[in-house]
């Protein structure tokens, strides 16, 4: 590929990976993502694995890949002008649900099992061991947590993550482009085989936080999955951000927790959070 110009992209994603829009001499524009340290190197290799295992309208075409052993480079079509939600319309919500169903029905035996994230079932245990960061968020009182934490732990421990369905596992608005009415997902480094209901459950809190419908109207399945997702945000949102993470990470987690925790309580029959 002969390059005409390169423009760095800011404000996309929560990791320090380098992101660039590239104008090619033949008139095409592409998007390039390059690893900058050990974490993003591993994630970019996992994303490349997803592109090798998945084909469909829900995933961009892989245009190029280079791995020199130090800084892998992934090249995709430039979808920069297609990340248009929010605002969420019923049509956009339905487009995402359609793409997730298409992904779910894709045979992708080469993807790793979601069980590599099995520790997510124990995130409420982290809160039990060190409740101060969670309580500092002001969502519940210490007494509320004491009374209801066992129910949250029990539900999350039994969350049915396992399965053989293809899943993205990081569905949120900044990872969704709309191309001619189709929801195209990007950032595939967590792509897995498992219970694909997790894709929908994990997306719905951010959808609601961005003005979309209440999650109860779009999912009425396993409450244990919802408890698991709430535990992921509950164990993280009150902590200092990781050294390489974007400053938006913890506020985004808190915003999703504000939806996921009450939703979990409704499904499990627990009293609603008694804080702010």
RASUL-V74346 format. One record per backbone hydrogen bond with DSSP energy under -0.5 kcal/mol. CO is the residue of the C=O (numbers start at 1). NH is the residue of the N-H. If there is no record, write none. Layout:
<<CO;NH> <CO;NH>>
//
This chain:
<<1;3> <2;25> <5;23> <7;21> <8;10> <14;246> <18;34> <19;9> <20;22> <20;32> <21;7> <22;24> <22;30> <23;4> <23;5> <24;27> <28;24> <29;78> <30;22> <31;76> <32;20> <33;74> <34;18> <37;41> <38;42> <39;43> <40;44> <41;45> <42;46> <43;47> <44;48> <45;49> <46;50> <47;51> <48;52> <49;53> <50;53> <50;54> <56;59> <58;185> <61;63> <61;77> <64;75> <66;73> <72;35> <73;66> <74;33> <75;63> <75;64> <76;31> <77;79> <79;82> <80;83> <82;84> <82;178> <87;89> <89;93> <90;94> <91;95> <92;96> <93;97> <94;98> <95;99> <96;100> <97;101> <98;102> <99;103> <100;104> <101;105> <103;106> <104;166> <106;108> <106;166> <108;111> <112;193> <113;116> <114;117> <115;118> <117;120> <118;121> <119;122> <120;123> <122;125> <122;126> <123;127> <124;128> <125;129> <126;130> <131;135> <132;136> <134;137> <135;138> <138;276> <139;275> <141;145> <142;146> <143;147> <144;148> <145;149> <148;152> <149;153> <150;154> <151;155> <152;156> <153;157> <154;158> <155;158> <156;159> <159;161> <161;195> <165;194> <167;192> <170;172> <172;175> <173;176> <175;186> <177;179> <177;184> <178;180> <179;182> <182;179> <182;184> <183;185> <184;177> <185;60> <188;191> <192;167> <193;114> <194;165> <194;196> <195;198> <196;199> <196;200> <197;201> <198;202> <199;203> <200;204> <201;205> <203;206> <203;207> <204;208> <205;209> <206;210> <207;212> <208;211> <214;217> <215;218> <215;219> <222;225> <222;226> <223;227> <224;228> <225;229> <226;230> <227;231> <228;232> <229;233> <230;234> <231;235> <233;236> <233;237> <236;239> <242;245> <246;249> <247;251> <248;252> <249;253> <250;254> <251;255> <252;256> <253;257> <254;258> <255;259> <256;259> <256;260> <257;261> <259;263> <260;264> <261;265> <262;266> <263;267> <264;268> <265;269> <265;270>>
//
